[in-house]
């Protein structure tokens, strides 16, 4: 995420970059040392999308300040 936003790691931390997901469970997180997007919890497709052919988990990356 840091690379995609063209932010070096100090700027990444200073900008208050964070993830917001729908629902209560946060399936993704940002690694502070690398700026990588990682899974924060096990994702069980059968539990989340039982009868749906296409399973999509949405999250938003919030960056404070102007880009």
N, C-alpha and C positions, 0 to 999 in steps of 0.2 A: 504494500500500500504506500509506504514511504517513497519508493522508487516511482510508482505510477503517478504520485502527486508531485514528483520532482522536489521532495523535501529531504534535506539531510537529517540525520537522527536528532541533533540538537533542536532544529526547527520543528521537527515532528513532535517532540515532547513539549516545546514551548507553545505550540499552537493548540494544545489540548485536544488532540485527535482522539476520537472515541467511536465506538460502534453502538448502534441502536438496532435492536431486532424487534419484530412483532412478537407478541406473546410474552409469557413469563420466563421461558427458558432462553438463555443466551448460548447459542450453539457455536458462536465464533468469538474470537478475541484477537487483540493485536499484541504481538510480542514486543515488549518495550525495547529490548536490546537490538532488534533487527528491523522492526517495522513490518514484519510479515503478518499476514492474515492466517490464523490457525483455527482448528476446531477446538473449542473449549470443553466440549462434552461429546460423548458418544452419540452418533446420529443413527437412529433406527428407522429406516424407511417404512417398514411395515407398520410401525406404530404411528408415524406421522401422516402417511398418505395411503392408507390401506387399499382403497379401491380406485385411486386416482392413478392414471397412467404416467403423467408427468408430475414429478414431485419437485417443488421449488421452495427454498427457504430464502427469504429476503432479509437483508440488513442494510442499514445506511451508515456511511462514514461521515461523521460530523467533524469539520475543521473550523476552529474559531479564528476569526480575523479574515481579512481579505486575501484572496488567492491571486 
